[in-house]
Amino acid sequence: MVFKEFREFAVKGNIIDLAIGVVVGAAFGKIVTSFTNDILMPPIGLLLGKVDFSNLFLNLSSTSYATLTEAKNAGAPTLNYGLFLNNVLDFLIISFSIFLVVRQLNKLKRKKEELPADPTTKECPHCIEQIPIQATKCKYCTSSLEPQTSTEP
């Protein structure tokens, strides 16, 4: 019973859509990380005095290390604030990109919702009351009405 319900759920496309979203999201995350680390941060580091953000760290041990790699290889405790800054920038770029996509989807959704619905009532020409559009006799004044003709092409 549960397997049958799961199969119906999976066939509807929900799981497939989710899986595709996860794969595309992971690939997008890799692209943004590469953009941040390989294209965006080097010029920013150059402007700030040839700073390599991925190598910015605070050494918590008594021994001095020239690079983060040396400190990690020695097993020294470090606060890697440069890597943290790169990750924050990754997050901001991804968040902004997702915001732009959702914003565009919401605009399209609003345009679709703004279309007027087909009328369901009409005005009786004799007593000016609202009656169903399919009515051939007014329920208020009992006047006979001409049948509604379709205006569709």
Secondary structure, DSSP 8 states (H G I E B T S, - for coil): -HHHHHHHHHHTTHHHHHHHHHHHHHHHHHHHHHIIIIIIHHHHHHHTTS--GGG--EE-SSS--SSHHHHHHHT--EE-HHHHHHHHHHHHHHHHHHHHHHHHHHHHHHHHHHS-----EEE-TTT--EEETT-SB-TTT--B---------
